Amino acid sequence: MKHRAVSSQGPTMNASHRTRRFFLAAAAFLALSFTASVPQAQTDPLPSWNEGGAKSSITAFVERVTRQGSADFVPVEQRIATFDNDGTLWTEQPMYVQAAFVFDRATEMVKSNPDLADRQPFKSITAGDRAALAALGEQGLVELVMATHSGMTTADFERTVSDWLETARHPRFNRPYTDLVYQPMVELLAYLRAKGFKTFIVSGGGVEFMRPWTEKAYGIPPEQVVGSSGKTAYRLEGDTPVIDKLPSVEFVDDGPGKPVGINRFIGRRPVFAAGNSDGDLQMLQWTTLNTGPRFALIVHHTDAEREYAYDRQSEVGKLDKALDEAPRRGWLVVDMKKDWKTIYKP
Amino acid sequence: MKHRAVSSQGPTMNASHRTRRFFLAAAAFLALSFTASVPQAQTDPLPSWNEGGAKSSITAFVERVTRQGSADFVPVEQRIATFDNDGTLWTEQPMYVQAAFVFDRATEMVKSNPDLADRQPFKSITAGDRAALAALGEQGLVELVMATHSGMTTADFERTVSDWLETARHPRFNRPYTDLVYQPMVELLAYLRAKGFKTFIVSGGGVEFMRPWTEKAYGIPPEQVVGSSGKTAYRLEGDTPVIDKLPSVEFVDDGPGKPVGINRFIGRRPVFAAGNSDGDLQMLQWTTLNTGPRFALIVHHTDAEREYAYDRQSEVGKLDKALDEAPRRGWLVVDMKKDWKTIYKP
């Protein structure tokens, strides 16, 4: 309404009115100028990254592909960035978080149905043999998830995951698992989004295990989470529609399954990808072995003191082939100990 | 830089400077006020819809769920809208566009491999029996797509679809198929997006058949297209990664498959859904039989003159159960003839 007052009084305004309006208008004008020009120049988008090669190569790439007029400019709709989850966005040691969930849930199942105690894999679970469980590997775990997670609706499962995350604690850090997301990677996700990228998770983990919490933890909404899944079926129960989780693997989004999952769910090849293990090898190839500017990084776990140190020999998050391939593909290997100022939020 | 000039000269400004600056600042201020207040009030977001019940009930719902402070306010991240494609966003008569593509492609295959001419379904195709092909129904067509579309990479398939759409013409309207998208629905999609909704296609059609053109036709990017799919596999050919299309159905996104597809790809229940056939029945149930404000509409093909008139008996796009269920579910049945001012863009 203010513009009307200005224009209707214009010709008859007296001096004090004019002065007051001048300051009001100038204030609005100044506010506008500051908003438009100041923040970009002064804020470090990656404060938890140490200055140096890794940080600079990320920001140099992002600036290069997002600056209007740059020879390597990538239109905003093509700015797809895909991130592995376990070991890339949050801690995956001493076992995948989802494995801990499976372990606890299977323990609950044995409690309410003691007949299960003599059958594998429940037997090693009852014996408290977490190492045996971890040794199943990602695909084995996905199958165990299927066995322990069917016979309920998707809505029930979502509640189960959310409830578990409220109370479960990491065995070493004694914090909720969702506290153990990597602050430098959370900043990287936010930085990419601020630069027009659409950020996706592409994980071997179960898609329904991740979706209840990824928006809060990473700013990534459910529809941008790609993961492994079990078969499901729709059913109308009276007038209430439900989707049942069936005891059957539908898709394993790991290794060569990651480009397949990216193609199926996203339908475009990423411009930027991040992983930490051989399960990400094909996603990094699919991203970078393409025309135009592309970027891939590997989170290398080198910090036994603040997190964990592991790579070629690890049961969980084995990084061997992808580490060999990194130099000739030009993939950035992030040295957690050297490149990250902070690992977790305080 | 301008704010600096103002503040440094402030105390010593003479009258003519002050007047000039006043007008500059006032102009900026006015521009700001106009930008913020004028456009919403004057633009009809749905100009191709006739005034009346259908249009009003759509806009009333959208205003109700997007107005801050409304009892039915839906936060922006929950504003998921899903749209069927064939018969809901573009013409599906006299056969699904993808069926016409399959027909033409199978004809090409017989030309380059005459041995196929005696085998079904190639036999009825060679005989020019388009009715037999249409009678296969949506699921049969998806399977035929699998049979005719394997043995190539996803990149090759995308080019094949794009090339075909450049030259193929609708048999009655003699226009490219992508010209036969419904202008009122394109406006509805844009209106929802302007109100913070994220719009998705959830179609029985092949996802890789739709993705090459949905962004241009509807403003819906590849990652927001859910559809039927065939199995695929990743492979590194030298240093070139490819994804091969395999001759096997992976997922049929139709009927009860639609809520399953929505759960798998989107991971949230829609607030708004649109369909036109019994293949959309379960999607409309999944959307509306839920707590909170929900909206569903059915495009009823009632206009034989400008498009087609069909419902309960149709081979393609049969609308029978969903039409029976609409009144008791409160679904809006859009009467194409009465409610739409325009069908296609001129």
Interface residues (C-beta under 8 A of the other chain):
Chain A: M1 K2 H3 V6 S7 R18 R21 F22 L24 A25 A26 A28 F29 L30 L32 S33 F34 E77 I80 T154 K198 F200 V207 E208 R211 E215 P221 P222 E223 Q224 V225 S229 T232 A233 Y234 R235 L236 D239 T240 P241 I243 P256 G257 K258 P259 V260 N263 R264 F265 I266 G267 R268 Q282 Q285 W286 L289 N290
Chain B: K2 H3 V6 R18 R21 F22 L24 A25 A26 A28 F29 L30 L32 S33 F34 S37 E77 I80 T154 K198 F200 V207 E208 R211 E215 P221 P222 E223 Q224 V225 S229 T232 A233 Y234 R235 L236 D239 T240 P241 I243 P256 G257 K258 P259 V260 N263 R264 F265 I266 G267 R268 Q282 Q285 W286 L289 N290
